[in-house]
Amino acid sequence: MVHGFFITFEGGEGAGKSTQIERLASKMRAKKYDVLVTREPGGSPGAEAVRHVLLSGAAEPFGPRME
């Protein structure tokens, strides 16, 4: 049975998570690993819509419970 890894990157906005994820993914692909990069919320059309609402500020009138 083949085992995989689930790697997460944590940090505030602008901390460089996306940059580091792409660097790691590129290096792993160069070594012939299969790589799937996703994000949360995100990764599907519905989740991308939720992400847009949260990041655009449209959810602010609803308060922190909306998130």
C-alpha positions, 0 to 999 in steps of 0.5 A: 500500500502506498502512503502519502503525506498531508502537509499544511502551512499555517500563518497570517495573510501575507506571511508567504504561505502560498510562496512556500507551498509552490516552492515545496510542490515544485521541488517534490514534482521535480523528484517525481512525486504526485502533488495535490495543492489545495486551500481552505476554504477553497478547492471547489466552486462552492468553497471558492465562493465562500472564500470570496465572501470571507476575503472580500469583507461581504460577511462583516455585517454578519459578525464573526459567527458568519465565518 
